[in-house]
């Protein structure tokens, strides 16, 4: 689990680099289906608060004459927290859902990446759901953004997914949020004779 958490930290840093270089993780020939706008407002507020808090604590401690040996670790923690929130914002932008001939990738930043082969997709459709967090409910994987879902993909047979902390689950329905749901683009997957 510690290795997985460290990987999240590294992936967040890589996402910041991809964001700055404007290089989203979308293979050639695939279509990006963004979802980040629904979460970026809140995350941007967290980022600003984190920055203000880091600078404010450093200035306050300096003004009170607190020794550098105490201030330095606190400043490092503040900078670390700021970078991690920036990584969360960046990963949502550079790791969108992806629709291709091969299938669908449902992602949640650098925390979740579920690959669904096209031949397993039975149907796609719009759904309105309100969920507070990523979860598995029976055979349904719920991947909300901004506490909402708007797209449902039903599979012909269940697939095994790996949740962020490594636990596996078998699911047959995936509900997720997309700014422009990929339902029209995905209709060909579930066409008769496929």
Legacy VTK file of the C-alpha trace (Angstrom):
# vtk DataFile Version 3.0
C-alpha trace
ASCII
DATASET POLYDATA
POINTS 194 float
0.000 0.000 0.000
2.887 2.377 0.745
4.284 1.746 -2.743
0.862 2.543 -4.244
0.655 5.801 -2.270
4.162 6.786 -3.374
3.161 6.034 -6.955
0.229 8.445 -6.581
2.690 11.146 -5.499
4.967 10.508 -8.487
2.008 10.338 -10.882
0.819 13.689 -9.538
4.206 15.242 -10.307
4.219 13.665 -13.776
0.720 15.079 -14.347
1.943 18.576 -13.467
4.714 18.181 -16.045
2.260 16.959 -18.699
-0.082 19.835 -17.844
2.660 22.439 -18.200
3.783 20.874 -21.505
0.143 20.539 -22.663
0.539 16.805 -23.320
-2.632 14.978 -22.302
-2.484 11.205 -21.940
-4.679 10.412 -24.943
-3.466 7.847 -27.499
-3.409 8.727 -31.199
-6.789 8.123 -32.829
-8.667 8.227 -29.525
-11.107 10.901 -28.379
-10.645 12.636 -25.038
-13.768 12.966 -22.906
-12.981 15.563 -20.224
-14.489 15.663 -16.741
-12.147 17.955 -14.782
-14.123 21.214 -14.942
-16.648 19.844 -12.455
-13.943 19.416 -9.816
-11.405 22.108 -10.677
-13.263 25.007 -9.066
-13.205 23.341 -5.663
-9.633 22.088 -6.084
-8.502 25.568 -7.164
-10.020 26.997 -3.978
-8.099 24.357 -1.985
-4.922 25.280 -3.863
-5.320 28.985 -3.083
-6.057 28.252 0.567
-3.008 25.985 0.719
-0.779 28.694 -0.778
-2.108 31.412 1.538
-1.762 29.152 4.566
1.818 28.160 3.686
2.947 31.756 3.177
0.932 33.017 6.156
2.332 30.435 8.587
5.891 31.093 7.395
5.497 34.877 7.815
3.824 34.492 11.211
6.490 32.141 12.542
9.237 34.368 11.181
7.643 37.402 12.812
7.459 35.565 16.132
11.140 34.682 15.889
10.567 30.919 15.707
13.857 29.172 14.898
14.495 27.974 11.350
14.767 24.375 12.555
11.024 24.517 13.353
9.978 26.668 10.392
11.701 24.651 7.672
9.754 21.383 8.145
6.477 23.302 8.334
7.329 25.202 5.161
8.273 21.926 3.442
4.908 20.391 4.442
3.077 23.448 3.117
4.909 23.315 -0.209
4.321 19.545 -0.422
0.572 20.000 0.161
0.422 22.731 -2.468
2.193 20.564 -5.040
-0.076 17.592 -4.308
-3.254 19.667 -4.808
-1.763 21.022 -8.051
-1.110 17.400 -9.059
-4.749 16.506 -8.447
-5.882 19.395 -10.653
-3.363 18.556 -13.373
-4.141 14.828 -13.404
-7.828 15.474 -13.981
-6.961 17.622 -16.996
-4.264 15.450 -18.598
-5.942 12.089 -17.880
-9.468 12.416 -19.300
-11.750 9.501 -20.091
-10.858 8.090 -23.512
-13.081 6.668 -26.258
-11.482 4.660 -29.069
-12.262 1.772 -31.394
-10.638 -0.489 -28.797
-13.057 0.592 -26.088
-13.465 2.995 -23.222
-11.129 4.125 -20.467
-12.869 5.558 -17.430
-10.416 7.515 -15.322
-10.298 9.617 -12.204
-7.063 11.551 -12.373
-4.117 9.349 -11.537
-6.123 7.351 -8.999
-8.291 5.169 -11.238
-7.979 3.817 -14.788
-10.577 1.253 -15.891
-10.207 -0.166 -19.400
-13.365 -1.544 -20.954
-12.936 -3.457 -24.237
-15.425 -2.400 -26.926
-16.722 -5.935 -27.422
-17.860 -6.087 -23.792
-19.989 -2.940 -23.997
-23.649 -3.906 -24.139
-25.178 -0.443 -23.885
-24.459 3.165 -23.018
-26.822 5.813 -21.807
-27.417 8.912 -19.806
-28.083 8.643 -16.087
-28.290 11.272 -13.391
-26.785 10.241 -10.120
-25.478 11.985 -7.044
-22.732 10.196 -5.171
-20.169 11.703 -2.839
-17.259 9.397 -3.607
-15.854 6.621 -5.728
-17.413 3.323 -4.695
-18.529 -0.119 -5.742
-22.205 -0.825 -5.077
-22.876 -4.479 -5.862
-21.815 -4.923 -9.502
-21.840 -1.170 -10.165
-18.729 1.020 -10.137
-19.540 4.660 -9.380
-16.957 7.241 -10.489
-18.422 10.640 -9.584
-16.877 14.027 -10.239
-18.303 16.958 -8.324
-20.576 14.435 -6.560
-22.405 13.558 -9.769
-22.559 10.982 -12.537
-24.236 11.381 -15.916
-23.190 8.374 -18.017
-23.829 4.654 -17.598
-22.061 1.846 -19.426
-23.511 -1.650 -19.061
-21.288 -4.588 -19.930
-22.127 -7.938 -21.518
-20.123 -9.662 -18.799
-18.425 -8.470 -15.619
-14.862 -7.189 -15.518
-12.438 -6.935 -12.621
-11.369 -3.422 -11.682
-8.668 -2.293 -9.292
-9.722 0.474 -6.929
-7.291 3.255 -5.925
-5.843 1.506 -2.859
-5.519 -1.849 -4.624
-8.714 -3.624 -3.664
-10.317 -5.467 -6.583
-13.986 -5.620 -7.462
-16.065 -7.313 -10.149
-18.442 -4.912 -11.901
-20.917 -5.052 -14.767
-22.153 -1.439 -14.727
-20.026 1.721 -14.638
-21.570 5.083 -13.796
-19.276 8.072 -14.334
-19.269 11.795 -15.042
-18.218 13.380 -18.333
-18.498 16.992 -19.491
-19.736 15.787 -22.885
-20.936 12.242 -22.317
-19.502 9.850 -24.919
-22.845 8.172 -25.505
-23.194 9.077 -29.232
-19.557 8.151 -29.959
-20.018 4.853 -28.167
-23.208 3.723 -29.881
-21.194 1.786 -32.476
-19.834 -0.451 -29.689
-23.262 -1.769 -28.863
-24.548 -1.931 -32.447
-26.292 -5.181 -33.465
-23.931 -7.804 -34.784
-20.943 -6.623 -32.780
LINES 1 195
194 0 1 2 3 4 5 6 7 8 9 10 11 12 13 14 15 16 17 18 19 20 21 22 23 24 25 26 27 28 29 30 31 32 33 34 35 36 37 38 39 40 41 42 43 44 45 46 47 48 49 50 51 52 53 54 55 56 57 58 59 60 61 62 63 64 65 66 67 68 69 70 71 72 73 74 75 76 77 78 79 80 81 82 83 84 85 86 87 88 89 90 91 92 93 94 95 96 97 98 99 100 101 102 103 104 105 106 107 108 109 110 111 112 113 114 115 116 117 118 119 120 121 122 123 124 125 126 127 128 129 130 131 132 133 134 135 136 137 138 139 140 141 142 143 144 145 146 147 148 149 150 151 152 153 154 155 156 157 158 159 160 161 162 163 164 165 166 167 168 169 170 171 172 173 174 175 176 177 178 179 180 181 182 183 184 185 186 187 188 189 190 191 192 193
